[in-house]
Amino acid sequence: MLRCDLVFSTNAKVVHPLLSGEKSLQLLVLNFLCSKDVLSISYALEGGSKIVSDSDIINQGNNLKDFVQTTALGKYRGVICTDEWFDVDPEYASLSEDVIASMKSMYDMGCSVIFAAVMGVFAAPRQISKLFEIQTDWELTAYTKRSVSLTQKGKSILGDSFPFENAYLKSNFLSAPKEELLFIEYIDPGDYEDPDYEDYSVPEPSPDSPVVIHFSPSGGCVSYFGFVNPLDVSYGAILLKLLNASIPGV
C-alpha cells in the first residue's frame, strides 16, 4: 500500500531524480525494497500516508484528540489501526480508549476505518461492533485454514485485489451479517463425489469471513482485516480497496 502511495498519491514526490516521470519504473524499484526501507522512504518523502507509531501516540498523551484532529480529520480518506489497542496494559487503558474513539470520529466524518488483526484479539470484533453501533455483533469464530472465494459484495469492493477464483489460506475468521461479508468458504463439490454412491451430499460452506465491512449512513465504513500471511494475499492491494470503499467510484 505504501509503495503505491509513494508513487500515485496526490502528494507523491519523485523517489529519485533519474526516475522523474517514470511512475511504473518507480513502483518496480520500490517493489525490490524491504518494508523497513519503504517505511524510511515514506517518512523522508512525506507521502500521502501519515505513519503514526505507538511511541508517537503515547508521547501525545492527553493531547491525542487534538493530534488526530489536526493530522487526520478532514485531511485523509481513511485510517488503518491494529487490534493491539483492544488489549493493552491497565496504564494504557485511557490512551487506548482515546485512540479507538478517534477512529470512530473519522468514521463519523465519512472516512474508511480498518482494524487489522495483528494480534488476533478475541474480543476486538465484538468491541468494534459496539463502538461503531453495528446492529449485529461481529464475532471472532476461528483462526484456521480454509479455501475462500469472494462474495458478490467482495467482488464489487475488492475487485482484482484478490485475483483468485478461490484460495486456501490461514486467517482470523469472523461471523457477521451476510451483507457485510466479503468472503465465503469455497467448497469444491468434486471433493465429495463418490462413484459408489449416487446420493452424496455437499456440505454448506461456512459463511465466516476473513474480511468484513460495515457502512454508516454518513458514508463512512469500518472493516476488519483478518489475514495473517502476506504470501497468501496482497495486503497492500486489499487495504487500498478498503481505504477507498467509502468513496463512490474509486
C-alpha positions as CSV (number, residue, x, y, z in Angstrom):
1,M,0.0,0.0,0.0
2,L,2.8,2.4,0.9
3,R,4.6,1.6,-2.3
4,C,1.6,2.6,-4.4
5,D,1.0,5.6,-2.2
6,L,4.6,6.9,-2.7
7,V,4.1,6.8,-6.5
8,F,0.5,7.6,-7.2
9,S,-0.8,9.8,-4.3
10,T,-1.6,13.4,-5.0
11,N,1.3,14.3,-2.6
12,A,3.8,11.9,-4.3
13,K,7.3,13.0,-4.9
14,V,9.9,11.5,-7.2
15,V,11.7,8.7,-5.4
16,H,14.9,9.7,-7.4
17,P,15.6,12.4,-10.0
18,L,16.5,9.8,-12.6
19,L,13.1,8.3,-12.3
20,S,11.1,11.5,-12.9
21,G,8.1,10.8,-15.0
22,E,8.6,7.0,-14.8
23,K,5.9,6.0,-12.3
24,S,5.8,2.4,-13.3
25,L,9.6,2.2,-13.0
26,Q,9.5,3.9,-9.6
27,L,7.0,1.3,-8.4
28,L,9.2,-1.5,-9.8
29,V,12.2,-0.2,-7.9
30,L,10.1,0.1,-4.7
31,N,8.9,-3.5,-5.0
32,F,12.5,-4.7,-4.6
33,L,12.9,-2.8,-1.3
34,C,12.2,-4.4,2.1
35,S,9.4,-3.0,4.3
36,K,11.8,-1.2,6.6
37,D,13.3,0.7,3.6
38,V,9.9,1.6,2.2
39,L,8.9,3.0,5.6
40,S,12.1,5.1,5.7
41,I,11.4,6.5,2.2
42,S,7.8,7.2,3.2
43,Y,8.9,9.2,6.2
44,A,11.6,11.0,4.1
45,L,9.3,12.0,1.2
46,E,6.2,12.7,3.4
47,G,3.9,10.7,1.1
48,G,0.2,10.8,1.1
49,S,0.0,8.4,4.1
50,K,0.9,9.5,7.5
51,I,2.5,6.8,9.6
52,V,2.0,7.2,13.4
53,S,3.9,4.8,15.6
54,D,2.8,3.6,19.1
55,S,5.5,5.9,20.6
56,D,4.1,8.9,18.7
57,I,0.7,8.2,20.1
58,I,2.0,7.6,23.7
59,N,4.0,10.8,23.5
60,Q,0.8,12.8,22.7
61,G,-0.8,11.7,26.0
62,N,-3.8,13.9,26.8
63,N,-3.3,15.8,23.5
64,L,-4.2,12.7,21.4
65,K,-7.6,14.1,20.3
66,D,-6.1,17.4,19.2
67,F,-3.3,15.4,17.4
68,V,-5.8,13.4,15.4
69,Q,-7.9,16.5,14.8
70,T,-5.0,18.3,13.2
71,T,-3.4,15.4,11.3
72,A,-6.2,13.2,10.2
73,L,-9.8,14.5,10.3
74,G,-10.9,16.1,7.1
75,K,-7.5,15.5,5.5
76,Y,-7.3,11.8,5.0
77,R,-9.7,9.4,3.4
78,G,-9.1,6.6,5.9
79,V,-7.0,5.1,8.6
80,I,-5.6,1.6,9.4
81,C,-5.2,0.7,13.0
82,T,-4.1,-2.6,14.6
83,D,-6.2,-4.6,17.0
84,E,-3.4,-4.3,19.6
85,W,-5.2,-1.3,21.0
86,F,-8.0,-3.6,22.3
87,D,-5.6,-5.5,24.5
88,V,-3.3,-3.1,26.5
89,D,-1.8,-2.9,29.9
90,P,-4.0,-1.1,32.5
91,E,-1.8,2.0,32.5
92,Y,-2.6,2.5,28.8
93,A,-6.3,1.8,29.0
94,S,-7.3,5.5,28.9
95,L,-5.0,6.1,25.9
96,S,-6.4,3.1,24.1
97,E,-9.9,4.4,24.6
98,D,-8.9,7.8,23.0
99,V,-7.2,6.0,20.1
100,I,-10.3,3.9,19.3
101,A,-12.6,6.9,19.9
102,S,-10.5,8.9,17.3
103,M,-11.1,6.1,14.8
104,K,-14.9,6.5,15.5
105,S,-14.6,10.2,14.9
106,M,-13.0,9.6,11.4
107,Y,-15.8,7.1,10.6
108,D,-18.5,9.6,11.6
109,M,-16.9,12.1,9.2
110,G,-17.2,9.6,6.3
111,C,-13.7,8.1,6.4
112,S,-12.8,4.4,6.0
113,V,-11.5,2.8,9.2
114,I,-9.7,-0.6,9.0
115,F,-8.7,-2.7,12.0
116,A,-6.0,-5.2,11.1
117,A,-5.7,-8.3,13.1
118,V,-2.1,-8.1,14.1
119,M,-2.7,-9.9,17.4
120,G,-6.0,-11.6,16.7
121,V,-7.5,-10.2,19.9
122,F,-10.6,-12.4,20.5
123,A,-12.8,-9.6,21.9
124,A,-11.9,-7.0,19.3
125,P,-14.6,-7.6,16.7
126,R,-17.3,-7.5,19.3
127,Q,-15.9,-4.3,20.7
128,I,-15.7,-2.8,17.2
129,S,-19.4,-3.7,16.8
130,K,-20.4,-1.9,20.0
131,L,-18.3,1.2,19.3
132,F,-19.4,1.6,15.7
133,E,-23.1,0.8,16.6
134,I,-23.3,-2.2,14.3
135,Q,-26.7,-3.8,14.9
136,T,-25.4,-7.5,14.7
137,D,-22.2,-8.1,16.6
138,W,-19.1,-9.3,14.7
139,E,-17.6,-12.4,16.4
140,L,-14.2,-14.0,16.0
141,T,-15.1,-17.6,15.3
142,A,-11.8,-19.3,14.2
143,Y,-8.2,-18.9,13.5
144,T,-7.7,-21.6,10.9
145,K,-7.0,-22.5,7.2
146,R,-9.8,-22.6,4.7
147,S,-10.4,-22.2,1.0
148,V,-12.3,-18.9,0.4
149,S,-13.8,-17.1,-2.5
150,L,-15.2,-13.6,-2.9
151,T,-18.9,-12.9,-2.2
152,Q,-20.7,-10.6,-4.7
153,K,-20.1,-7.7,-2.2
154,G,-16.5,-8.7,-2.0
155,K,-16.2,-8.6,-5.8
156,S,-17.7,-5.2,-6.0
157,I,-15.3,-3.7,-3.3
158,L,-12.1,-5.7,-3.7
159,G,-12.2,-6.5,-7.4
160,D,-8.9,-7.6,-8.8
161,S,-7.0,-7.1,-5.5
162,F,-8.0,-10.8,-4.8
163,P,-7.3,-12.2,-8.3
164,F,-8.3,-15.8,-7.5
165,E,-11.4,-17.8,-8.0
166,N,-10.6,-19.4,-4.6
167,A,-7.5,-19.6,-2.4
168,Y,-6.5,-21.9,0.5
169,L,-5.2,-19.6,3.3
170,K,-4.9,-19.0,7.0
171,S,-6.8,-16.2,8.7
172,N,-8.9,-15.0,11.6
173,F,-12.5,-15.6,10.6
174,L,-15.5,-13.5,11.7
175,S,-19.2,-14.1,11.7
176,A,-21.2,-11.1,10.6
177,P,-24.4,-10.3,8.7
178,K,-24.5,-11.7,5.1
179,E,-24.4,-8.2,3.5
180,E,-21.1,-7.4,5.4
181,L,-19.2,-10.5,4.3
182,L,-16.5,-10.0,1.6
183,F,-15.5,-13.7,1.5
184,I,-17.2,-17.1,2.0
185,E,-15.8,-20.6,2.3
186,Y,-15.2,-22.3,-1.0
187,I,-16.5,-25.9,-1.2
188,D,-15.4,-28.0,-4.2
189,P,-18.3,-30.5,-5.0
190,G,-15.7,-32.8,-6.6
191,D,-14.2,-33.4,-3.2
192,Y,-17.4,-35.1,-2.1
193,E,-18.3,-37.1,-5.2
194,D,-18.2,-40.9,-4.7
195,P,-18.6,-43.2,-7.7
196,D,-20.0,-45.9,-5.4
197,Y,-22.9,-43.7,-4.2
198,E,-25.3,-41.6,-6.3
199,D,-26.7,-39.9,-3.3
200,Y,-23.8,-37.9,-1.9
201,S,-24.1,-34.6,-0.1
202,V,-22.0,-31.5,-0.3
203,P,-21.8,-29.5,3.0
204,E,-22.9,-25.9,3.2
205,P,-19.9,-23.5,3.2
206,S,-19.1,-21.7,6.4
207,P,-20.2,-18.0,5.9
208,D,-17.5,-16.8,8.3
209,S,-15.1,-14.3,6.5
210,P,-11.6,-13.0,7.0
211,V,-12.7,-9.6,5.9
212,V,-15.9,-7.8,6.8
213,I,-17.2,-4.3,6.2
214,H,-20.0,-2.1,7.5
215,F,-21.2,1.2,6.0
216,S,-22.6,4.0,8.1
217,P,-25.5,6.3,7.0
218,S,-22.9,9.2,7.0
219,G,-20.9,7.4,4.2
220,G,-18.0,6.1,6.4
221,C,-17.2,2.5,6.7
222,V,-15.4,0.2,9.2
223,S,-13.6,-3.0,8.2
224,Y,-11.9,-5.9,9.9
225,F,-8.9,-7.4,8.1
226,G,-8.1,-10.9,9.4
227,F,-5.5,-12.2,7.0
228,V,-2.2,-13.3,8.7
229,N,0.2,-14.2,5.9
230,P,1.1,-11.6,3.2
231,L,2.3,-14.5,1.0
232,D,-1.4,-15.7,0.8
233,V,-2.9,-12.4,-0.5
234,S,-1.7,-8.9,-1.4
235,Y,-2.1,-6.9,1.8
236,G,-1.5,-3.6,0.1
237,A,-3.9,-4.2,-2.8
238,I,-6.8,-5.2,-0.5
239,L,-6.1,-2.5,2.1
240,L,-6.1,0.2,-0.6
241,K,-9.5,-1.1,-1.9
242,L,-10.9,-1.0,1.7
243,L,-9.5,2.5,2.2
244,N,-11.3,3.7,-0.9
245,A,-14.5,1.8,-0.1
246,S,-16.1,5.0,1.4
247,I,-15.5,6.9,-1.8
248,P,-18.0,6.1,-4.6
249,G,-16.4,5.3,-7.9
250,V,-12.8,5.0,-6.6
